Amino acid sequence: MIFAEIKPQIEQLSPGEMIKALAYLKHLLRASTVGNQQDLARRHAEIEAGRKVSLGEAKQRLGNP
C-alpha cells in the first residue's frame, strides 16, 4: 500500500480520529527504532529487578496531586 492510496481516507477522518492516527503512526516510528527498543528493554529489566514506583510517587513525578 502506498500513501496516495490511503490519503483520501485520512482526509475524511474527523479531527479526533486524525489525532489518533497521528499518535499511532508516531508510536510505530518510535517502536521501530533500535534506541527505543533498548530503552524499553532496560526499563523492563529494572522493573523485573524490583525497581518500581508507587502510584503516589508517579503522581508526584508527573506533578499531579
C-alpha positions in Angstrom: 0.0 0.0 0.0 1.2 3.5 -0.8 0.4 6.8 0.8 -1.6 8.0 -2.2 -4.0 5.1 -1.7 -4.8 6.0 1.9 -4.6 9.8 1.7 -8.2 10.3 0.6 -9.3 8.1 3.6 -7.2 10.2 6.0 -8.7 13.4 4.7 -12.2 12.1 5.6 -11.3 11.5 9.2 -12.7 13.7 12.0 -10.1 15.8 13.8 -10.2 13.5 16.8 -9.6 10.4 14.6 -6.8 12.2 12.8 -5.1 12.8 16.2 -5.5 9.1 17.0 -4.0 8.1 13.6 -1.1 10.5 14.2 -0.4 9.1 17.7 -0.4 5.6 16.3 2.0 6.5 13.5 4.3 8.2 15.9 4.1 5.1 18.1 5.1 2.9 15.2 8.0 5.0 14.3 9.3 5.1 17.9 8.8 1.4 18.5 10.8 0.5 15.4 14.0 2.4 16.4 16.8 0.4 18.0 17.4 3.1 20.6 13.8 3.0 21.8 13.8 -0.8 21.9 17.0 -0.8 24.0 15.5 1.8 26.4 12.3 -0.2 26.8 14.3 -3.4 27.4 16.4 -1.5 30.1 13.3 -0.2 31.8 11.6 -3.6 31.7 14.7 -5.2 33.3 14.7 -2.5 36.0 11.0 -3.3 36.8 11.7 -7.0 36.8 14.6 -6.4 39.2 12.2 -4.8 41.7 12.7 -1.1 40.8 9.1 0.0 40.8 7.3 3.3 41.6 4.2 3.6 43.7 1.1 5.4 42.3 1.7 8.3 44.7 5.3 8.7 43.6 4.3 8.5 40.0 1.7 11.3 40.5 4.4 13.4 42.3 6.8 13.0 39.4 4.1 14.0 37.0 3.1 17.0 39.1 -0.4 15.6 39.9 -1.6 15.8 43.5 
